[in-house]
Amino acid sequence: MSKSQVKNIVVIGGGTGTFVVLSGLKKYSVNLSAIVSMMDSGGSNRVLRDEFGLLPTSDIRQCLVALAANNNGSEVLLRKLFMHRFCRGKGMNGMTFGNLFMAALTDILGSQEKAILQTQNILKIKGEILPVTFDHSHLAVIYENGRKVVGEHYIDEPKHNGKIGIKKAFLLPSARAYLPAIKAIKKADLIIIGPGDLYTSLISNLLVKGIAAAIKKSRAKKVFIMNLMTRIGQTYGFSAKDHISVLEKYLGKNCLDFVLINSKQLPTNILRKYQKEQAFPVIDDLDGTGLKVIRKDFLGKQITSRIAGDVLWRSLIRHDSQKLAKVIINLL
């Protein structure tokens, strides 16, 4: 296949959802671009923001690891090193080596943008990782009861009544899109949104000036990967149709070409654990919506366990990267 025939795929999101999608797609002959949220404010990212004055890099780090070379022992070790989370020490507990590495490289190079680009070279990644913006901004929401909350972490893990729905989301202050991210969207043959927490990982990208408009104008096929579970504080009680409705509020009506949704039943023991977090499977009610829905077993077999030093809530079960990738490539 000639270079001009290789298809361009853009994945928009952040966190483990984007990590899963990229991990599957890296094995195919496509040009990959990941546009990643920069609104995280919890865990080690809070230290980066408050003490170093840097933008958060945890989502960037996960995407880097997903696309990093792992052809030999040294490369595999480097990937593990970037994911290593310290679990001892008052100041280091919870920090990841990858975040500290990029913070140090920013000091050396004098630019966080240069540090992220250089890290991609060091890890020999397949594709490119593009922060959605380099402007310092926070995600903010107004709930249906009028309460305003600022900060991704406080939305993701609410201290308030997380069953109350979100009425509006916005950025404080507003942020402009990173120009290479806009260029990647314009060149895309396929744009993938999700999976990921609806507001903190997905909508946060669409709120950046220029991103939603570029997606609307793009002639690329647009694919939304539906989440497996609801999330208290963001999507409590949401069905699949509710997810689409919120996405279209910020992206525009009839913008999606395909929706991928898992059709396999989740294990009972996993559902019991999720219920303790007031999270439930997303109900598929997309019949009659006019959307092209692809229903398949997208469920991963591995159950995620908490890593020592990690104080944040993580999903227990995730999509299968290979199952997703196979369907996505067929859409091309």
Secondary structure, DSSP 4 states (H G I P E B T S, - for coil): --GGGSPEEEEEE-HHHHHHHHHHHTTSSSEEEEEE-----STHHHHHHHTT-----HHHHHHHHHHS--SSHHHHHHHHHHH-B--SSTTTTT-BHHHHHHHHHHHHHS-HHHHHHHHHHHTT-SSEEEES--S--EEEEEETTS-EEESHHHHHS-SS-TTSPEEEEEEES--BPPHHHHHHHHH-SEEEE-SS-IIIIIIHHHTSBTHHHHHHH--SEEEEE--SB--TTT-TT-BHHHHHHHHHHHH-TT--SEEEEE-SPPPHHHHHHHHHTT--BPB---TTS--EEEEE--EEEEEP-PPTT--S---SEEE-HHHHHHHHHHH-
